C-alpha cells in the first residue's frame, strides 16, 4: 500500500486527551479522516476541522484504508478491534490497522494473528510524550509488526511524532512501552520527593529547577511536569488510572519472565494510594499529593 495525503483514507478511533491531537495532525497533513469516539462530543473539534463521523469502529474501517485507535484499557482495545462492531469486522484485505493504546503484548499478538487471517496487517504502536507531545506532534512511537507496513505508514508517523522506531514483530511495540513506563514510574517518585525536600528546606523551587533540570538529575518528567507541580497544575497529560493499568501490565509480564521489579511494584502501590484519594483522573504528576500527605503537608496550601 502506498500511503500519502490526499489519497489514503485514514480512520481514527478514540479522541481523548491524546487521540484528538494526534488525529488533528493527520487532518492537517492532508489525510481524509473518519472518526469514532464513544462520546461523540469529544470528536466535535475534529469534525469541525473536516473529519467525517462514523457510528462504530466497523464503519470507520469500511470507510478507511488505514485505521488507528488509541483507547483506554485492554478491554477497550479488544472491543474496538475484535468486537462484533469492531475494526476487523469492517476490514478488507490489504488494509492496515494500528493500535496506539498502551496495552498487553499478548493482545497485540492476538490482533495481528486475527488480522492476518483476513489479509489485513495489524501493528502495535504505543506512544510516549504525554499531552504536550501529542499537541506538538513530537511523540515517541514504538512499533511492533510487519516491516513493510511500518515503512508504508511513514507519512502518518511523521505527522504525529519525531522518534519513530520499529522494535520487532507483533507485541514488540508494547513490550518497549513497558520499558518506558518502568523508567517513568520510579523517576516520578524521585521528582516528587525532591520537590518536597526542596520545599521543606525553604528553597525557591523554580530556582532549584534551573540548577538541577539540566544536570545529571535531569529528566523529561522533571522538566515538563516539575513546573506543573510547582504551579499546582494536576490536570492530566496522562491519567493516573491509565498509568496504574500500564504498571500492572508490566508487572504481569515481568512475573511471567521470572523478574522481580520492586521499584515498579512500589510505584504502583503509591499510585494506587493516590487513586484511592480521589485522583484517578488526575495527571501522573499528582503523585506529589499522595507523598505530601505522608508528611502531613497540604501542598496546595503552601505559602498561604
C-alpha positions as CSV (number, residue, x, y, z in Angstrom):
1,X,0.0,0.0,0.0
2,X,1.2,3.5,-0.9
3,X,0.2,5.9,1.9
4,X,0.0,9.6,1.0
5,X,-2.0,12.6,1.9
6,X,-4.9,13.4,-0.4
7,X,-5.2,9.7,-1.5
8,X,-5.1,7.5,1.6
9,X,-8.3,7.4,3.7
10,X,-7.5,7.3,7.4
11,X,-9.8,6.1,10.2
12,X,-9.3,7.2,13.8
13,X,-10.9,5.7,16.9
14,X,-10.5,7.4,20.3
15,X,-10.5,11.2,20.8
16,X,-9.3,11.5,24.4
17,X,-6.5,13.7,25.9
18,X,-4.0,12.5,23.3
19,X,-6.1,11.0,20.5
20,X,-7.8,14.2,19.5
21,X,-4.5,16.0,18.9
22,X,-2.9,13.0,17.1
23,X,-5.9,12.8,14.7
24,X,-5.8,16.5,14.2
25,X,-2.2,16.3,12.9
26,X,-3.3,13.7,10.3
27,X,-6.1,16.0,9.2
28,X,-3.7,18.9,8.9
29,X,-1.2,16.8,6.9
30,X,-4.0,16.3,4.3
31,X,-5.4,12.9,5.1
32,X,-9.1,12.4,4.7
33,X,-10.1,11.2,8.1
34,X,-13.1,9.4,9.5
35,X,-13.5,9.3,13.3
36,X,-15.4,7.5,16.0
37,X,-15.4,8.0,19.8
38,X,-17.7,6.6,22.4
39,X,-18.6,10.2,23.3
40,X,-19.4,12.0,20.0
41,X,-18.9,15.4,21.5
42,X,-15.2,14.7,22.1
43,X,-14.8,14.4,18.3
44,X,-16.7,17.7,17.5
45,X,-13.5,19.8,17.0
46,X,-12.2,17.2,14.5
47,X,-15.5,17.2,12.6
48,X,-15.4,21.0,12.5
49,X,-11.9,20.7,11.0
50,X,-13.2,18.4,8.3
51,X,-13.3,14.9,9.6
52,X,-16.3,12.6,8.9
53,X,-18.1,10.8,11.6
54,X,-18.9,7.0,11.7
55,X,-21.0,5.4,14.4
56,X,-18.9,2.3,15.1
57,X,-15.3,1.1,14.7
58,X,-16.5,-1.3,12.0
59,X,-17.9,1.6,9.9
60,X,-14.7,3.5,10.4
61,X,-12.8,0.6,8.9
62,X,-15.3,0.3,6.0
63,X,-14.5,3.9,5.0
64,X,-10.8,3.8,5.5
65,X,-7.6,2.4,4.1
66,X,-5.6,2.7,7.4
67,X,-7.3,2.7,10.8
68,X,-5.7,4.0,14.0
69,X,-7.0,3.5,17.5
70,X,-6.0,4.9,20.9
71,X,-8.4,4.0,23.6
72,X,-8.2,3.3,27.4
73,X,-7.7,-0.2,28.6
74,X,-7.0,-3.6,27.1
75,X,-10.7,-4.5,27.3
76,X,-11.4,-1.4,25.2
77,X,-8.8,-2.4,22.7
78,X,-10.3,-5.9,22.4
79,X,-13.8,-4.4,21.8
80,X,-12.5,-1.9,19.3
81,X,-10.6,-4.4,17.2
82,X,-12.2,-7.8,17.8
83,X,-15.8,-7.0,19.0
84,X,-18.9,-7.6,16.9
85,X,-18.8,-4.0,15.6
86,X,-15.1,-3.9,15.7
87,X,-12.4,-2.7,13.3
88,X,-11.6,-6.2,11.9
89,X,-15.3,-6.8,11.1
90,X,-15.2,-3.8,8.7
91,X,-11.7,-4.5,7.1
92,X,-10.9,-5.8,3.6
93,X,-7.7,-7.5,2.5
94,X,-4.8,-5.0,2.1
95,X,-5.8,-2.7,4.9
96,X,-3.5,-1.7,7.8
97,X,-4.8,-1.3,11.3
98,X,-2.8,0.2,14.2
99,X,-3.3,0.1,17.9
100,X,-1.6,3.1,19.6
101,X,-3.0,2.3,23.0
102,X,-0.6,1.1,25.7
103,X,-2.0,-2.4,26.0
104,X,-1.0,-6.1,26.6
105,X,1.7,-7.5,24.3
106,X,-0.2,-10.8,24.1
107,X,-3.3,-8.9,22.9
108,X,-1.3,-7.2,20.2
109,X,-0.1,-10.6,19.0
110,X,-3.7,-11.9,19.0
111,X,-5.0,-9.0,17.0
112,X,-2.1,-9.4,14.5
113,X,-3.0,-13.1,14.1
114,X,-6.7,-12.5,13.5
115,X,-5.9,-9.6,11.2
116,X,-3.6,-11.9,9.1
117,X,-6.5,-14.4,8.6
118,X,-8.4,-11.6,6.8
119,X,-5.4,-10.4,4.8
120,X,-5.0,-7.4,7.0
121,X,-1.8,-6.1,8.7
122,X,-2.0,-5.1,12.3
123,X,0.7,-3.0,14.0
124,X,1.0,-2.1,17.7
125,X,2.4,1.4,18.1
126,X,2.1,2.8,21.7
127,X,3.4,6.3,22.2
128,X,5.2,8.4,24.8
129,X,5.3,12.1,25.3
130,X,2.0,12.9,27.0
131,X,-0.5,15.6,26.0
132,X,2.3,18.0,25.2
133,X,3.9,15.6,22.8
134,X,0.6,14.8,21.2
135,X,-0.2,18.5,20.7
136,X,3.2,19.3,19.3
137,X,3.5,16.2,17.1
138,X,6.7,15.2,18.8
139,X,5.7,11.8,20.3
140,X,8.0,8.8,20.5
141,X,6.2,6.0,18.7
142,X,7.3,2.4,19.4
143,X,6.1,0.0,16.7
144,X,5.7,-3.7,16.5
145,X,4.7,-5.7,13.4
146,X,5.3,-6.0,9.7
147,X,8.3,-4.0,8.4
148,X,6.7,-3.1,5.0
149,X,3.5,-1.8,6.7
150,X,5.7,0.2,9.1
151,X,7.6,1.8,6.2
152,X,4.4,2.5,4.3
153,X,2.9,4.5,7.1
154,X,5.9,6.9,7.2
155,X,3.8,10.0,6.3
156,X,1.4,9.2,9.2
157,X,4.1,8.6,11.7
158,X,5.8,11.9,10.7
159,X,2.6,13.8,11.3
160,X,2.4,12.6,14.9
161,X,5.9,12.0,16.2
162,X,9.6,12.7,15.8
163,X,11.1,9.5,17.2
164,X,9.6,6.5,15.3
165,X,11.3,3.1,15.7
166,X,10.2,-0.3,14.7
167,X,11.1,-2.6,17.6
168,X,10.3,-6.0,16.0
169,X,7.3,-8.3,15.4
170,X,3.8,-8.1,16.8
171,X,3.9,-7.1,20.5
172,X,7.4,-5.6,20.4
173,X,6.0,-2.1,20.5
174,X,4.0,-2.9,23.6
175,X,7.0,-4.5,25.3
176,X,9.1,-1.4,24.6
177,X,6.3,0.7,26.1
178,X,6.6,-1.4,29.3
179,X,10.3,-0.5,29.4
180,X,9.3,3.2,29.0
181,X,6.7,3.0,31.8
182,X,9.0,1.2,34.2
183,X,11.5,4.0,33.6
184,X,8.9,6.7,34.3
185,X,7.4,5.1,37.4
186,X,10.3,5.3,39.8
187,X,11.5,8.6,38.2
188,X,8.2,10.2,39.2
189,X,8.8,9.2,42.8
190,X,12.2,10.9,42.7
191,X,10.8,14.1,41.1
192,X,8.1,14.4,43.7
193,X,10.3,13.5,46.7
194,X,12.9,16.0,45.5
195,X,10.4,18.9,45.2
196,X,9.0,18.0,48.7
197,X,12.5,18.2,50.1
198,X,13.2,21.5,48.4
199,X,10.0,23.0,49.7
200,X,10.7,21.9,53.3
201,X,14.3,23.2,53.0
202,X,12.8,26.6,52.2
203,X,14.2,26.8,48.7
204,X,12.6,28.6,45.8
205,X,11.6,25.6,43.6
206,X,11.6,27.4,40.3
207,X,15.2,28.5,41.0
208,X,16.1,24.9,42.1
209,X,14.8,23.6,38.7
210,X,17.1,25.9,36.8
211,X,20.0,24.2,38.5
212,X,19.1,20.6,38.5
213,X,17.0,20.1,35.4
214,X,19.9,20.4,33.0
215,X,22.4,18.4,35.1
216,X,22.8,14.7,35.8
217,X,19.4,14.6,37.6
218,X,17.5,16.0,34.6
219,X,14.6,14.1,33.0
220,X,11.6,14.7,30.9
221,X,9.4,14.4,34.0
222,X,11.4,16.9,35.9
223,X,11.5,19.5,33.1
224,X,7.9,19.1,31.9
225,X,5.9,18.0,35.0
226,X,8.0,19.7,37.7
227,X,6.8,23.2,36.7
228,X,3.2,21.9,36.7
229,X,3.6,20.6,40.2
230,X,5.0,23.9,41.4
231,X,2.0,25.7,39.9
232,X,-0.5,23.2,41.4
233,X,-1.4,22.0,38.0
234,X,-2.5,18.4,38.3
235,X,-4.6,18.3,35.1
236,X,-4.0,15.1,33.1
237,X,-1.4,14.9,30.4
238,X,-1.7,11.2,31.2
239,X,-4.3,9.8,33.6
240,X,-3.3,8.2,36.9
241,X,-5.7,5.3,36.3
242,X,-4.1,4.6,32.9
243,X,-0.7,4.6,34.4
244,X,-1.8,2.1,37.1
245,X,-3.0,-0.1,34.2
246,X,0.3,0.2,32.5
247,X,2.3,-0.7,35.6
248,X,0.0,-3.7,36.2
249,X,0.7,-5.0,32.7
250,X,4.5,-4.5,33.1
251,X,4.4,-6.3,36.4
252,X,2.4,-9.2,35.0
253,X,4.8,-9.5,32.1
254,X,7.8,-9.4,34.5
255,X,6.3,-12.1,36.7
256,X,5.8,-14.3,33.6
257,X,9.5,-13.9,32.9
258,X,10.7,-14.6,36.5
259,X,11.7,-10.9,37.1
260,X,11.4,-9.1,40.4
261,X,10.9,-5.4,39.9
262,X,10.5,-4.0,43.4
263,X,10.8,-0.3,42.4
264,X,8.0,-0.7,39.9
265,X,5.8,-2.5,42.5
266,X,6.4,0.3,45.0
267,X,5.4,2.9,42.4
268,X,2.2,1.1,41.6
269,X,1.3,0.9,45.3
270,X,1.9,4.6,45.7
271,X,-0.3,5.4,42.6
272,X,-3.0,3.1,43.9
273,X,-3.0,5.1,47.1
274,X,-3.2,8.3,45.0
275,X,-6.2,6.9,43.1
276,X,-7.9,5.9,46.4
277,X,-7.6,9.6,47.5
278,X,-9.7,10.6,44.5
279,X,-7.1,11.3,41.9
280,X,-7.6,8.6,39.4
281,X,-8.4,11.1,36.6
282,X,-5.6,13.5,37.6
283,X,-2.3,13.6,35.8
284,X,0.6,11.4,36.9
285,X,2.3,14.4,38.5
286,X,-0.4,14.3,41.2
287,X,1.7,11.6,42.9
288,X,3.2,14.6,44.8
289,X,-0.1,14.9,46.6
290,X,0.0,11.4,48.0
291,X,3.6,11.7,49.0
292,X,3.0,15.1,50.7
293,X,0.2,13.6,52.7
294,X,2.7,11.1,54.3
295,X,4.4,14.1,55.9
296,X,1.1,15.8,56.8
297,X,1.8,18.5,54.2
298,X,-1.0,20.2,52.2
299,X,0.9,21.0,49.1
300,X,-1.7,23.2,47.5
301,X,-1.9,25.5,50.6
302,X,1.9,26.0,50.9
303,X,2.9,29.6,51.3
304,X,-0.5,30.8,52.4
